[in-house]
Every structure is written in C-alpha cells, then in structure tokens.
Amino acid sequence: MTTSKLVEVTLVMTWSPAEPMGHAGHRIVFAMALDAQGGPDTAAWLADPDPWPARREAPGVPPMQGDVAHDEEGWSLRFPREEGGALSEAPLHRIFGGAGWLRPGEVVTIAGPDGEAAWRIVGVA
C-alpha cells in the first residue's frame, strides 16, 4: 500500500546516439512522490513498501515494465533486459537533472548500460 501521493512523470526522448533528432514515440512514464519543494521525496520512497512503477514505451514493441530506484548516488529507473526478467537484477538507468528538474520542459539525461539519452519532461500530474 502506497503511503504517499504519487504523481506521474512523463518523458519523451529528445536525443540519443540512435535517434539524434529525438523520437516522441519513445516515452518513459514513472511514478514519484514529491517533497515540499517539488523535488523527488527520498523519505517517501524509503517509507513506501510498494515499488514505484516505471514503464518504457517504444514504437513497435510492447511496453517494458520497471520501477524507480534510489541510492546514495541519486535516482534511477530499472528495466529488465528481457521480458519477465527480475527487476532486482535489472541495470540502473541513472537520471541526471539539475535543481528543479521535475518540471515540464526540463531536460534530463538518463545514462544506462547502452549509453546516454536526453529526455524532455512533458508531464507531471
């Protein structure tokens, strides 16, 4: 049972080595609790017994289900390498954003095992 109100954050790809012009069909949607300043709420994540869900969408393939992770280095998303793979063994996709990065229009970098990509936040609801 979730102990905090979660918001849904939606990102669209703006750049990657494979998609230098970006691709709006590539989306990441994840849930996250926000603190009083509108940033990610670490205390809520630590207190919540339920994983915060994440989903990666790409044209022509089924959505990939994952979750939000946090450690001493910051926030990440985890997506299994294969369908049905364990999230506990999934690689981290580290989110790099500046102060106030959880606002529509902001761009974050997500670095995973296959490299980095830039993603624009298009929704926080």
Contact map, one row per residue, 1 for C-alpha under 8 A:
11100000000000000000000000000000000000000000000111000000000000000000000000000000000000000000000000000000000000000000000000000
11111000000000000000000000000000000000000000000111000000000000000000000000000000000000000000000000000000000000000000000000000
11111000000000000000000000000000000000000001001110000000000000000000000000000000000000000000000000000000000000000000000000000
01111100000000000000000000000000100000000001000100000000000000000000000000000000000000000000000000000000000000000000000000000
01111110000000000000000000000000100000000000000000000000000000000000000000000000000000000000000000000000000000000000000000000
00011111000000000000000000000011110000000000000000000000000000000000000000000000000000000000000000000000000000000000000000000
00001111100000000000000000000011110000000000000000000000000000000000000000000000000000000000000000000000000000000000000000011
00000111110000000000000000001111000000000000000000000000000000000000000000000000000000000000000000000000000000000000000000111
00000011111000000000000000001111000000000000000000000000000000000000000000000000000000000000000000000100000000000000000011111
00000001111100000000000000111100000000000000000000000000000000000000000000000000000000000000000000000000000000000000000011110
00000000111110000000000000111000000000000000000000000000000000000000000000000000000000000000000000000000000000000000001111100
00000000011111000000001111110000000000000000000000000000000000000000000000000000000000000000000000000000000000000000001111000
00000000001111110000011111100000000000000000000000000000000000000000000000000000000000000000000000000000000000000000111100000
00000000000111110001111100000000000000000000000000000000000000000000000000000000000000000000000000000000000000000000111100000
00000000000011111011111000000000000000000000000000000000000000000000000000000000000000000000000000000000000000000000111000000
00000000000011111111110000000000000000000000000000000000000000000000000000000000000000000000000000000000000000000001110000000
00000000000000111111000000000000000000000000000000000000000000000000000000000000000000000000000000000000000000000001100000000
00000000000000011111000000000000000000000000000000000000000000000000000000000000000000000000000000000000000000000000000000000
00000000000000111111111000000000000000000000000000000000000000000000000000000000000000000000000000000000000000000000000000000
00000000000001111111110000000000000000000000000000000000000000000000000000000000000000000000000000000000000000000000000000000
00000000000001110011111000000000000000000000000000000000000000000000000000000000000000000000000000000000000000000000000000000
00000000000011110011111100000000000000000000000000000000000000000000000000000000000000000000000000000000000000000000000000000
00000000000111100010111111000000000000000000000000000000000000000000000000000000000000000000000000000000000000000000000000000
00000000000111000000011111100000000000000000000000000000000000000000000000000000000000000000000000000000000000000000000000000
00000000000110000000001111100000000000000000000000000000111000000000000000000000000000000000000000000000000000000000000000000
00000000000110000000001111110000000000000000000000000001111000000000000000000000000000000000000000000000000000000000000000000
00000000011110000000000111111000000000000000000000000001110000000000000000000000000000000000000000000000000000000000000000000
00000000011100000000000001111100000000000000000000000111100000000000000000000000000000000000000000000000000000000000000000000
00000001111000000000000000111110000000000000000000000111000000000000000000000000000000000000000000000000000000000000000000000
00000001110000000000000000011111000000000000000000011110000000000011000000000000000000000000000000000000000000000000000000000
00000111100000000000000000001111100000000000000000011100000000000001000000000000000000000000000000000000000000000000000000000
00000111100000000000000000000111110000011000000000010000000000000001000000000000000000000000000000000000000000000000000000000
00011110000000000000000000000011111000011001100000000000000000000000000000000000000000000000000000000000000000000000000000000
00000110000000000000000000000001111111111000000000000000000000000000000000000000000000000000000000000000000000000000000000000
00000000000000000000000000000000111111111000000000000000000000000000000000000000000000000000000000000000000000000000000000000
00000000000000000000000000000000011111100000000000000000000000000000000000000000000000000000000000000000000000000000000000000
00000000000000000000000000000000011111100000000000000000000000000000000000000000000000000000000000000000000000000000000000000
00000000000000000000000000000000011111110000000000000000000000000000000000000000000000000000000000010100000000000000000000000
00000000000000000000000000000000011111111000000000000000000000000000000000000000000000000000000000011100000000000000000000000
00000000000000000000000000000001111001111100000000000000000000000000000000000000000000000000000000000100000000000000000000000
00000000000000000000000000000001111000111111100000000000000000000000000000000000000000000000000000000000000000000000000000000
00000000000000000000000000000000000000011111110000000000000000000000010000000000000000000000000000000000000000000000000000000
00000000000000000000000000000000000000001111111000000000000000000000000000000000000000000000000000000000000000000000000000000
00110000000000000000000000000000100000001111111100000000000000000000000000000000000000000000000000000000000000000000000000000
00000000000000000000000000000000100000001111111100010000000000000000010000000000000000000000000000000000000000000000000000000
00000000000000000000000000000000000000000111111110000000000000000000000000000000000000000000000000000000000000000000000000000
00100000000000000000000000000000000000000011111110000000000000000000000000000000000000000000000000000000000000000000000000000
11110000000000000000000000000000000000000001111111100000000000000000000000000000000000000000000000000000000000000000000000000
11100000000000000000000000000000000000000000011111100000000000000000000000000000000000000000000000000000000000000000000000000
11000000000000000000000000000000000000000000000111110000000000000000000000000000000000000000000000000000000000000000000000000
00000000000000000000000000000000000000000000000111111000000000000011000000000000000000000000000000000000000000000000000000000
00000000000000000000000000000111000000000000100001111100000000000011000000000000000000000000000000000000000000000000000000000
00000000000000000000000000000110000000000000000000111110000000001111000000000000000000000000000000000000000000000000000000000
00000000000000000000000000011110000000000000000000011111000000001111000000001100000000000000000000000000000000000000000000000
00000000000000000000000000011100000000000000000000001111100000111110000000000000000000000000000000000000000000000000000000000
00000000000000000000000001111000000000000000000000000111110000111100000000000010000000000000000000000000000000000000000000000
00000000000000000000000011110000000000000000000000000011111011110000000000000000000000000000000000000000000000000000000000000
00000000000000000000000011100000000000000000000000000001111111100000000000000000000000000000000000000000000000000000000000000
00000000000000000000000011000000000000000000000000000000111110000000000000000000000000000000000000000000000000000000000000000
00000000000000000000000000000000000000000000000000000000011111000000000000000000000000000000000000000000000000000000000000000
00000000000000000000000000000000000000000000000000000000111111100000000000000000000000000000000000000000000000000000000000000
00000000000000000000000000000000000000000000000000000000110111110000000000000000000000000000000000000000000000000000000000000
00000000000000000000000000000000000000000000000000000011110011111000000000000000000000000000000000000000000000000000000000000
00000000000000000000000000000000000000000000000000000011100001111100000000000011001000000000000000000000000000000000000000000
00000000000000000000000000000000000000000000000000001111000000111110000000000011000000000000000000000000000000000000000000000
00000000000000000000000000000000000000000000000000001111000000011111000000001111000000100000000000000000000000000000000000000
00000000000000000000000000000100000000000000000000111110000000001111100000001110000000100000000000000000000000000000000000000
00000000000000000000000000000111000000000000000000111100000000000111110000111100000000000000000000000000000000000000000000000
00000000000000000000000000000000000000000000000000000000000000000011111000111100000000000001000000000000000000000000000000000
00000000000000000000000000000000000000000100100000000000000000000001111111110000000000000000000000000000000000000000000000000
00000000000000000000000000000000000000000000000000000000000000000000111111100000000000000000000000000000000000000000000000000
00000000000000000000000000000000000000000000000000000000000000000000011111000000000000000000000000000000000000000000000000000
00000000000000000000000000000000000000000000000000000000000000000000011111100000000000000000000000000000000000000000000000000
00000000000000000000000000000000000000000000000000000000000000000000011111110000000000000000011000000000000000000000000000000
00000000000000000000000000000000000000000000000000000000000000000001111011111000000000000000011000000000000000000000000000000
00000000000000000000000000000000000000000000000000000000000000000001110001111100000000000001111000000000000000000000000000000
00000000000000000000000000000000000000000000000000000100000000000111100000111110000000000001111000000000000000000000000000000
00000000000000000000000000000000000000000000000000000100000000000111100000011111000000100111100000000000000000000000000000000
00000000000000000000000000000000000000000000000000000001000000011110000000001111100000100111100000000000000000000000000000000
00000000000000000000000000000000000000000000000000000000000000011100000000000111111111101110000000000000000000000000000000000
00000000000000000000000000000000000000000000000000000000000000000000000000000011111010000110000000000000000000000000000000000
00000000000000000000000000000000000000000000000000000000000000000000000000000001111110000000000000000000000000000000000000000
00000000000000000000000000000000000000000000000000000000000000010000000000000001111110000000000000000000000000000000000000000
00000000000000000000000000000000000000000000000000000000000000000000000000000001011111000000000000000000000000000000000000000
00000000000000000000000000000000000000000000000000000000000000000000000000000001111111101100000000000000000000000000000000000
00000000000000000000000000000000000000000000000000000000000000000000000000000001000111111100000000000000000000000000000000000
00000000000000000000000000000000000000000000000000000000000000000110000000000111000011111100000000000000000000000000000000000
00000000000000000000000000000000000000000000000000000000000000000000000000000000000001111100000000000000000000000000000000000
00000000000000000000000000000000000000000000000000000000000000000000000000000001000011111110000000000000000000000000000000000
00000000000000000000000000000000000000000000000000000000000000000000000000000111100011111111000000000000000000000000000000000
00000000000000000000000000000000000000000000000000000000000000000000000000000111100000001111100000000000000000011000000000000
00000000000000000000000000000000000000000000000000000000000000000000100000011110000000000111110000000000000000011000000000000
00000000000000000000000000000000000000000000000000000000000000000000000000011110000000000011111000000000000001111000000000000
00000000000000000000000000000000000000000000000000000000000000000000000001111000000000000001111100000000000001110000000000000
00000000000000000000000000000000000000000000000000000000000000000000000001111000000000000000111110000000000111100000000000000
00000000000000000000000000000000000000000000000000000000000000000000000000000000000000000000011111000000000111100000000000000
00000000000000000000000000000000000000000000000000000000000000000000000000000000000000000000001111111000001110000000000000000
00000000000000000000000000000000000000000000000000000000000000000000000000000000000000000000000111111000000100000000000000000
00000000000000000000000000000000000000000000000000000000000000000000000000000000000000000000000011111000000000000000000000000
00000000000000000000000000000000000001100000000000000000000000000000000000000000000000000000000011111110000000000000000000000
00000000000000000000000000000000000000100000000000000000000000000000000000000000000000000000000011111110011100000000000000000
00000000100000000000000000000000000001110000000000000000000000000000000000000000000000000000000000011111010000000000000010010
00000000000000000000000000000000000000000000000000000000000000000000000000000000000000000000000000011111110000000000000010110
00000000000000000000000000000000000000000000000000000000000000000000000000000000000000000000000000000111110000000000000111110
00000000000000000000000000000000000000000000000000000000000000000000000000000000000000000000000000000011111000000000000111000
00000000000000000000000000000000000000000000000000000000000000000000000000000000000000000000000000001111111100000000000110000
00000000000000000000000000000000000000000000000000000000000000000000000000000000000000000000000010001000111110000000011110000
00000000000000000000000000000000000000000000000000000000000000000000000000000000000000000000001111001000011111000000011110000
00000000000000000000000000000000000000000000000000000000000000000000000000000000000000000000001110000000001111100001111000000
00000000000000000000000000000000000000000000000000000000000000000000000000000000000000000000111100000000000111110001111000000
00000000000000000000000000000000000000000000000000000000000000000000000000000000000000000000111100000000000011111111100000000
00000000000000000000000000000000000000000000000000000000000000000000000000000000000000000011110000000000000001111111000000000
00000000000000000000000000000000000000000000000000000000000000000000000000000000000000000011100000000000000000111110000000000
00000000000000000000000000000000000000000000000000000000000000000000000000000000000000000000000000000000000000111111000000000
00000000000000000000000000000000000000000000000000000000000000000000000000000000000000000000000000000000000000111111100000000
00000000000000011000000000000000000000000000000000000000000000000000000000000000000000000000000000000000000011110111110000000
00000000000011111000000000000000000000000000000000000000000000000000000000000000000000000000000000000000000011100011111000000
00000000000011110000000000000000000000000000000000000000000000000000000000000000000000000000000000000000001111000001111100000
00000000001111100000000000000000000000000000000000000000000000000000000000000000000000000000000000000000001111000000111110000
00000000001111000000000000000000000000000000000000000000000000000000000000000000000000000000000000000001111100000000011111000
00000000111100000000000000000000000000000000000000000000000000000000000000000000000000000000000000000111111100000000001111110
00000000111100000000000000000000000000000000000000000000000000000000000000000000000000000000000000000001100000000000000111110
00000001111000000000000000000000000000000000000000000000000000000000000000000000000000000000000000000011000000000000000011111
00000011110000000000000000000000000000000000000000000000000000000000000000000000000000000000000000000111000000000000000011111
00000011100000000000000000000000000000000000000000000000000000000000000000000000000000000000000000000000000000000000000000111
